[in-house]
Amino acid sequence: MANPEHLELLLKRTEDWNKWRRFKSNITPDLTNANLQGVHLRGVNLAEANLKGANLENTNLEDANFRKANLQGTNFQKADLSWTDLHSTNLKEANLTETNLTGANLESSEIIEVCFREANLR
């Protein structure tokens, strides 16, 4: 389960979340199994966060930072991940069906049993 305080803060405003991340850089956000379906999180800093099993379907994550995050089993179906930093992430068993990955950085990511059906990988 996600940490309720982390989830509540993330759902308020992206600017508030990113400010909290700058001042609390020693905390690893726990958003395990969080339901963030359809939420607007453009430019959000989720570096090193645990989003294992989270639902991010139809979520706007354009220009987000997921560097070194745990995204195992995360559902990104129809999400906008354009220009997103996914460097060194764990994407094992993630669902990226119909996801926009235009310009996304997947360098050094663990991509095992990932579904890219109809994803835009330009």
Secondary structure, 3 states (H helix, E strand, C coil): CCCHHHHHHHHHCHHHHHHHHHHCCCCCCECCCCECCCCECCCCECCCCECCCCECCCCECCCCECCCCECCCCECCCCECCCCECCCCECCCCECCCCECCCCECCCCECCCCECCCCECC
